[in-house]
Amino acid sequence: MFNTFKDFDAQSSSNYVNPYAVDVIRAKRRDLVYGISHTEYLLDLLVTEGAMPSTKRSIILTIRTQIDQNSRVLDILEAKGERACRKFFHPCLMLAEPDLYQRIKTYVGSVNEHIRDTRRQLIGYLLEREKEGMDKISHPTVTQTPKSNQNLYSSLPIEETKVFSHQKEERSTVPLEKVEDKPAQSKPENLIHMAATDGEPALLEELLEDTDINTGFSNETLLHVAAEHGHLSITQLLIRKGARLDVQDSKGYTALHRAASKGHTEIVRALINAGASIYTLDLQGKTPIHLAAENKHLDCVKVMVKEEAKQSKSHAQDMFLHMAAMEDNWRLAELLLQSGAAVDGRNKHDQTALFYAVTRNNEKTLNVLLNAGASVTKDVLNETIKLSQESILHLLLAGARGALSGDALASALFSAVKLNLSGAVTALIDSGAYVNVCDKQGYTPLLLSAELGHTEVFSVLVENQAKLDATLSDLSALHLAVHSGSVPIVETLLEKGLDPNITGPKDRTPLHLAAQCNRPEIVDLLLKAGAQVNVKPLTQDGLTPLHLASQHGHADTVIRLLKNKADPEVKDKLGRTALHWAASSQVESCVVDLLLSAKANPNTTDNNKKLALHLAAMEGKLDAVTSLLSYKAKGGAKDMDGSIPLHYAAAAGHASVVSALLQSLNNKGIEERNTWRKTPLHVAAEKGHDNVTVLLLEAGAKINATDHSKDTPLHCAVRSGHQEVVKRLVNWGQGKHMGRKKKVNLQATNNVGKTPLQVAQSGHTPEHDSIATLLKRKMFLIK
């Protein structure tokens, strides 16, 4: 890869090789990155031409800066290869950035003029494509698309865009063909060139009578020559005759570049008044003002700074001072400021030059801007914090000279706390940031550091007298520190005298939060500091820390609490003990065994008369069921609805739990009925659990038992449309089930006189239709 224009030229000349498109992208990367200003329009063209997928376009447009967007576009094109790179130059770059395209074309056409067959290289490709284009459009020019029309242009096909362009010619129109490709003129070129060089307007006007005003002479136009040699009258003559102001020579110079580099102030002014762009970049990425500054032509710089001030309201692009800040060109920045550039001028992104000096860590230019009185805004401070540039922060704070607003300091302080930048926090407090300031959510810096567990920042805030008793919606710093799991912060707060039993939301203490979040080390700290182990909120749910730890299956925390005399028999507002919550927990753990080992009563009932066994059966927790049964939990205990644990296991389809309960009950209780006189078989059939139905039938469940509506299990299965259970019941007692006491009664009627078949016929689903057909066959009503 060639790193510079000079290197590329040298290599090309020595090896007699013209560059391919991908080589040009690599060699001219800087020019392309800084020269493309219509990135979104260019991306639309690339997608239309198939050089880039639309998904890549969307991703690129999320990138923050245009320079980074342009760089990413070039990366993608290089990766896609030569064909995509060629599409990029023609037609995409030609339509989106005609000035930049012309410079690139001029460059590739002049790299090596000794190669006859250039069709395989980029210059040949461009010439062939432009020749094809000549057949489709009458005028060989392309107008640069104004930003205000970008969306309109991007919605048109490429050929329509070309035609539309020519309907609205502006000064930015540039020739597609190289300057040197123009046809020979009627007057001797050297004479015309001499007249422009020597400053003879009368002779030149006569010679130009039948000559194209934009004819090229050795890669430059007459306007280039007149501007460089300081001939104001000739420059004005050429402008009046329609000389193009934005044509670039082989170095990418416009006439304004040349006049500025030579210090011809009046010509600079004349070109600008005629509409010459002050922002055009040469092949080295320099504007005319760069060249004027490098050559110390202060008057020229002042003229362009004044012009920029006129144009700045449009925010069309970055201002000169912003460019200097991005490049860390502090000498240019000084000249611009001396020439009247606004130190706090804002660009199209509403940012100042100081902001960009910060983002690129350009200390030299930053110091120049600060010395000129640049304002240190909230955005600038926050960007510095975000980039963790503490040395830059110190420069900004010193340069602000006490002029920072409280809002800017507060915003920066919270940003520094979020990033745990203790040095930045110290510097901001020393510069006047209020240590106990509150943000819109009610956080103080100390509360935020406690929540995030940022120990270093927390220590700095404590040293600077931050209030430890501040709260956030009833949450104390201790609650927040417990939630973050920061042992050092909890230790500090307890050492500083914060009450370990302070209540927060739902009247819960820090110990409740530690138990819920499984912070065993912090549980020990709180208990050692005097936290009440069996405390329960009186106005809320009545849960103790042990309830919460058990509910979430936090075994380590349960052990710590039990060792510190947590009572497993304490009930919450629902009448549940920690054992109830452990049994119903969705988390598999050994908490049930821990509580049972700590003498928790397995037969304690809650407000609905449920045992822990009911809840474990309902959730299908086989290990908990087995442990509870081993500790003499009553498998036949009924709750308020008259259901035993077997009812809940059958209804939920937990076959392994059903088996364990049947084994424990020795198949007794299989006919137990709840409030609705349903047996476990009823509820299993009603819920469609075929595997549980088999277990219950094999254990001796009565197949034709009736509930309070005189429905049999078959009625229940039919009504719910469970085909597999219906098949199981109607086939029971046949085949391998021969010898069973009783088959299903297909003629059984319920309290409204309906058989299972009539129930199926009352249904309105395809399942009910299938069940009805099955029952008819079993009843020999159809074949």
Residue pairs with C-beta under 8 A, 6 or more apart in sequence:
1 26
2 8
2 11
2 23
2 26
2 27
4 27
5 27
5 28
5 107
5 283
5 284
7 27
8 19
8 23
8 27
8 111
9 111
11 17
12 18
12 19
12 111
12 112
13 111
13 112
16 112
16 114
16 115
17 112
17 115
17 121
18 108
18 111
18 112
18 115
18 118
18 121
18 122
18 123
18 124
19 27
19 108
19 111
19 121
19 122
20 82
20 85
20 120
20 121
20 122
21 82
21 85
21 86
21 88
21 89
21 122
21 125
22 77
22 78
22 81
22 82
22 85
23 122
24 85
24 89
24 104
24 107
24 108
24 122
25 32
25 74
25 77
25 78
25 85
25 88
26 78
28 104
28 107
28 283
29 71
29 74
30 284
30 285
31 100
31 103
31 104
31 252
31 281
31 283
31 284
31 285
32 70
32 74
32 100
32 104
33 67
33 70
33 71
33 74
34 67
34 70
34 281
34 285
35 97
35 99
35 100
35 103
35 281
35 285
36 42
36 66
36 70
36 73
36 93
36 96
36 97
36 100
37 66
37 97
37 147
37 317
38 96
38 97
38 145
38 147
38 150
39 60
39 61
39 66
39 69
39 70
39 73
40 61
40 150
40 154
41 95
41 96
41 145
41 150
41 153
41 154
42 73
42 92
42 93
42 96
42 97
43 52
43 57
43 60
43 61
43 73
44 57
44 153
44 154
45 91
45 92
45 95
45 96
45 154
45 158
46 52
46 57
46 73
46 77
46 87
46 88
46 92
47 53
47 54
47 57
48 157
48 158
49 87
49 91
49 92
49 158
50 87
51 77
51 80
51 83
51 84
51 87
51 88
51 92
52 73
52 76
52 77
52 80
52 84
56 76
60 69
60 72
60 73
60 76
61 69
63 69
63 72
77 84
77 85
77 88
78 85
86 122
86 125
89 101
89 104
89 122
89 125
89 126
90 101
90 125
90 126
90 129
90 130
91 129
91 133
91 158
91 162
93 100
93 101
93 104
94 101
94 142
94 176
95 142
95 145
95 153
95 158
95 161
95 162
95 165
96 145
97 144
98 142
98 143
98 144
98 172
98 173
98 174
99 144
99 172
99 174
99 246
99 248
99 280
100 281
102 174
102 175
102 176
102 247
102 248
103 248
103 252
103 282
103 283
105 123
105 126
105 178
106 178
106 179
106 219
106 248
106 249
106 250
107 250
107 283
108 121
108 122
108 123
108 126
109 123
109 178
109 180
110 219
110 250
111 123
115 121
117 124
118 124
118 127
119 125
119 128
130 140
130 176
130 177
133 140
133 162
133 176
134 140
136 159
136 162
137 162
137 163
137 166
138 166
139 166
140 175
140 176
140 177
141 166
141 169
141 173
141 174
141 175
141 176
142 162
142 165
142 166
142 173
142 174
142 176
143 165
143 166
143 168
143 169
143 170
143 172
143 173
144 170
144 172
144 173
144 174
145 153
145 161
145 165
147 316
153 161
153 164
156 164
171 244
171 245
171 246
171 274
171 275
172 246
172 277
173 244
174 244
174 246
174 247
175 214
175 244
175 247
178 216
179 214
179 215
179 216
179 219
179 220
179 221
179 247
179 249
180 216
180 218
180 219
182 212
182 214
182 215
182 216
185 192
185 210
185 211
185 212
185 215
186 210
186 211
187 207
187 208
187 210
187 211
189 215
189 217
191 207
192 204
192 207
192 208
192 211
192 215
192 217
192 222
193 217
193 222
193 225
195 203
195 204
195 207
196 204
196 222
196 225
196 226
196 229
196 231
196 234
196 238
197 225
197 229
199 226
199 229
199 230
199 231
199 233
199 234
200 234
201 231
201 233
201 234
201 237
204 222
204 234
204 237
205 237
208 222
208 241
213 222
213 238
213 241
213 242
213 243
214 221
214 222
214 243
214 244
214 247
215 221
215 222
217 225
219 249
219 250
220 249
220 250
221 243
221 244
221 247
221 249
221 255
222 234
222 238
222 243
223 235
223 238
223 239
223 243
223 244
223 245
223 247
223 255
224 247
224 249
224 253
224 254
224 255
224 258
226 234
226 235
226 238
226 255
226 267
227 235
227 255
227 256
227 258
227 259
227 262
227 264
227 267
227 271
228 258
228 259
228 261
228 262
230 259
230 262
230 264
230 267
231 267
232 264
232 266
232 267
232 270
235 255
235 259
235 267
235 270
235 271
236 270
239 245
239 270
239 271
239 274
243 255
245 254
245 255
245 256
245 271
245 274
245 275
245 276
245 277
246 254
246 276
246 277
246 280
247 254
247 255
248 254
248 280
248 282
251 282
251 283
251 284
252 281
252 282
252 283
252 284
253 261
253 282
254 276
254 277
254 280
254 288
255 271
255 276
256 268
256 271
256 272
256 276
256 277
256 278
256 280
256 288
257 280
257 282
257 286
257 287
257 288
257 291
259 267
259 268
259 271
259 288
259 300
260 268
260 288
260 289
260 291
260 292
260 297
260 300
260 304
261 288
261 291
261 292
261 294
261 295
261 297
262 295
262 297
263 292
263 295
263 297
263 299
263 300
264 300
265 297
265 299
265 300
265 303
268 288
268 292
268 300
268 303
268 304
269 303
272 278
272 303
272 304
272 307
278 287
278 288
278 289
278 304
278 307
278 308
278 311
279 287
279 317
280 287
280 288
281 287
282 291
287 320
287 323
288 300
288 304
289 300
289 301
289 304
289 305
289 320
289 332
289 336
290 329
290 332
292 300
292 301
292 304
293 301
293 331
293 332
293 335
293 336
296 335
298 335
298 338
298 339
301 335
301 336
301 339
302 339
302 340
304 320
305 320
305 336
305 339
305 340
305 341
306 340
308 319
308 320
308 341
309 340
309 342
312 319
312 342
312 345
315 346
315 347
315 348
315 350
316 348
317 347
317 348
318 326
318 347
318 348
319 341
319 345
319 347
319 353
320 332
320 336
320 341
321 333
321 336
321 337
321 341
321 342
321 343
321 345
321 353
322 345
322 347
322 351
322 352
322 353
322 356
323 329
323 332
324 330
324 332
324 333
324 336
324 353
324 365
325 333
325 353
325 354
325 356
325 357
325 360
325 362
325 365
325 366
325 369
326 356
326 357
326 360
326 362
327 362
328 357
328 360
328 362
328 364
328 365
329 365
330 362
330 364
330 365
330 367
330 368
333 353
333 365
333 368
333 369
334 368
337 343
337 368
337 372
343 352
343 353
343 354
343 369
343 372
343 373
343 374
344 352
344 354
344 374
344 375
345 352
345 353
346 352
351 379
352 374
352 375
352 377
352 380
353 365
353 369
353 374
354 366
354 369
354 370
354 374
354 375
354 376
354 377
354 380
355 377
355 379
355 380
355 383
356 362
357 363
357 365
357 366
357 369
358 366
358 380
358 383
358 384
358 387
358 389
358 392
358 396
359 383
359 387
361 387
361 389
361 392
363 391
363 392
363 395
366 392
366 395
366 396
367 395
367 399
370 376
370 395
370 396
370 399
371 399
374 399
375 403
376 396
376 397
376 399
376 400
376 403
376 404
376 408
377 408
378 405
378 407
378 408
378 411
378 412
380 396
381 393
381 396
381 404
381 408
381 409
381 411
381 412
381 415
382 411
382 412
382 415
384 392
384 393
384 396
384 412
385 393
385 412
385 415
385 416
385 419
385 421
385 424
386 415
386 419
388 419
388 421
388 424
390 421
390 423
390 424
390 427
393 424
393 427
393 428
394 427
397 404
397 427
397 428
397 431
400 431
402 431
402 432
404 431
404 432
406 432
406 433
406 434
406 437
409 428
409 431
409 432
409 433
409 434
410 433
410 434
410 437
410 439
412 424
412 428
412 433
413 425
413 428
413 429
413 433
413 437
413 445
414 439
414 443
414 445
414 448
416 424
416 425
416 428
416 457
417 425
417 445
417 448
417 449
417 452
417 454
417 457
417 461
418 448
418 452
420 449
420 452
420 454
420 456
420 457
421 457
422 456
422 457
422 459
422 460
425 445
425 457
425 460
425 461
426 460
426 464
429 435
429 460
429 464
435 445
435 446
435 461
435 464
435 465
435 466
436 444
436 445
436 446
436 466
436 467
436 470
437 444
437 445
438 444
441 472
442 472
442 473
443 451
443 472
444 466
444 467
444 470
445 457
445 461
445 466
446 458
446 461
446 462
446 466
446 467
446 468
446 470
446 477
447 470
447 471
447 472
447 475
447 477
447 480
449 457
449 458
449 461
449 489
450 458
450 477
450 478
450 480
450 481
450 484
450 486
450 489
450 493
451 480
451 481
451 483
451 484
452 484
453 481
453 484
453 485
453 486
453 489
455 486
455 488
455 489
458 486
458 489
458 492
459 492
462 468
462 492
462 496
468 477
468 493
468 496
468 498
469 476
469 477
469 498
470 477
471 477
472 480
473 505
474 503
474 504
474 505
475 504
475 505
476 498
476 502
476 504
476 510
477 489
477 493
477 498
478 490
478 493
478 494
478 498
478 500
478 502
478 510
479 502
479 504
479 510
479 513
481 489
481 490
481 493
482 490
482 510
482 513
482 514
482 517
482 519
482 522
482 526
483 513
483 517
485 517
485 519
485 522
487 521
487 522
487 525
490 510
490 522
490 525
490 526
491 525
494 500
494 525
494 526
494 529
500 509
500 510
500 511
500 526
500 529
500 530
500 531
501 509
501 511
501 530
501 531
501 532
501 535
502 509
502 510
503 509
503 537
504 510
504 513
506 537
506 540
506 541
507 537
507 538
507 539
507 540
508 537
508 540
508 543
509 531
509 532
509 535
509 545
510 522
510 526
510 531
511 523
511 526
511 527
511 531
511 532
511 533
511 535
511 545
512 535
512 537
512 543
512 544
512 545
512 548
513 519
514 522
514 523
514 526
514 545
514 557
515 523
515 545
515 546
515 548
515 549
515 554
515 557
515 561
516 548
516 549
516 552
518 549
518 552
518 554
518 556
518 557
519 557
520 554
520 556
520 557
520 559
520 560
523 545
523 557
523 560
523 561
524 560
527 533
527 560
527 564
533 544
533 545
533 546
533 561
533 564
533 565
533 566
534 544
534 546
534 565
534 566
534 567
534 570
535 544
535 545
536 542
536 543
536 544
536 547
536 570
536 572
537 543
540 573
541 572
541 573
541 574
542 571
542 572
542 573
542 574
543 551
543 572
544 566
544 567
544 570
544 572
544 578
545 557
545 561
545 566
546 558
546 561
546 562
546 566
546 567
546 568
546 570
546 578
547 570
547 572
547 576
547 577
547 578
547 581
549 557
549 558
549 561
549 578
549 591
550 558
550 578
550 579
550 581
550 582
550 585
550 591
550 595
551 581
551 582
551 584
551 585
552 585
552 587
553 582
553 585
553 586
553 587
553 588
553 589
553 591
554 589
554 591
555 589
555 590
555 591
555 594
558 578
558 591
558 594
558 595
559 594
562 568
562 594
562 595
562 598
566 578
568 577
568 578
568 579
568 595
568 598
568 599
568 600
569 577
569 600
569 601
569 604
570 577
570 578
571 577
571 604
571 606
574 606
574 607
575 605
575 606
575 607
575 608
576 606
576 607
577 600
577 601
577 604
577 606
577 612
578 595
578 600
579 592
579 595
579 596
579 600
579 601
579 602
579 604
579 612
580 604
580 606
580 610
580 612
580 615
582 589
582 591
582 592
582 595
582 612
582 624
583 592
583 612
583 613
583 615
583 616
583 619
583 621
583 624
583 628
584 612
584 615
584 616
584 618
584 619
584 621
585 591
585 619
585 621
586 619
588 621
588 623
592 612
592 616
592 623
592 624
592 627
592 628
593 627
596 602
596 627
596 628
596 631
602 611
602 612
602 613
602 628
602 631
602 632
602 633
603 611
603 632
603 633
603 634
603 637
604 611
604 612
605 611
605 637
605 639
608 639
608 640
608 641
609 637
609 638
609 639
609 640
610 639
610 640
611 628
611 633
611 634
611 637
611 639
611 645
612 624
612 628
612 633
613 625
613 628
613 629
613 633
613 634
613 635
613 637
613 645
614 637
614 639
614 643
614 644
614 645
614 648
616 624
616 625
616 628
616 645
616 657
617 625
617 645
617 646
617 648
617 649
617 652
617 654
617 657
617 661
618 648
618 649
618 652
619 652
620 649
620 652
620 654
620 656
620 657
621 657
622 654
622 656
622 657
622 660
625 645
625 649
625 657
625 660
625 661
626 660
629 635
629 660
629 661
629 664
635 644
635 645
635 646
635 661
635 664
635 665
635 669
636 644
636 665
636 668
636 669
636 672
637 644
637 645
638 644
638 672
638 674
641 674
641 675
642 673
642 674
642 675
643 674
643 675
644 669
644 672
644 674
644 680
645 661
646 658
646 661
646 662
646 665
646 669
646 670
646 672
646 680
647 672
647 674
647 678
647 680
647 683
649 657
649 658
649 661
649 680
649 692
650 658
650 680
650 681
650 683
650 684
650 687
650 689
650 692
650 696
651 683
651 684
651 686
651 687
651 689
652 687
653 684
653 687
653 689
653 691
653 692
654 692
655 689
655 691
655 692
655 695
658 680
658 692
658 695
658 696
659 695
662 670
662 695
662 696
662 699
667 699
667 700
670 679
670 680
670 681
670 696
670 699
670 700
670 701
671 679
671 701
671 702
671 705
672 679
672 680
673 679
673 707
676 707
676 708
677 706
677 707
677 708
678 686
678 707
678 708
679 701
679 702
679 705
679 707
679 713
680 696
680 701
681 693
681 696
681 697
681 701
681 702
681 703
681 705
681 713
682 705
682 707
682 711
682 713
682 716
683 716
684 692
684 693
684 696
684 713
684 725
685 693
685 713
685 714
685 716
685 717
685 720
685 722
685 725
685 729
686 713
686 716
686 717
686 719
686 720
687 720
687 722
688 717
688 720
688 722
688 724
688 725
689 725
690 722
690 724
690 725
690 728
693 713
693 725
693 728
693 729
694 728
697 703
697 728
697 732
702 742
703 712
703 713
703 714
703 729
703 732
703 733
703 742
703 743
703 744
704 712
704 713
704 714
704 742
704 744
704 745
704 748
705 712
705 713
706 712
706 748
706 750
707 716
709 750
709 751
710 749
710 750
710 751
711 719
711 750
712 744
712 745
712 748
712 750
712 756
713 729
714 726
714 729
714 730
714 744
714 745
714 746
714 748
714 756
715 748
715 750
715 754
715 756
715 759
717 725
717 726
717 729
718 726
718 756
718 759
718 760
718 763
718 768
718 771
718 775
719 759
719 763
721 763
721 765
721 767
721 768
721 771
722 767
723 767
723 770
723 771
723 774
726 756
726 771
726 774
726 775
727 774
729 744
730 744
730 746
730 774
730 775
730 778
731 737
732 740
732 743
732 744
733 740
733 742
733 743
733 744
734 743
746 755
746 756
746 757
746 775
746 778
746 779
747 755
748 755
748 756
749 755
750 759
754 762
756 775
757 772
757 775
757 776
757 779
760 768
760 769
760 771
760 772
760 775
761 768
761 772
762 768
763 769
763 771
763 772
773 782
776 782
777 783
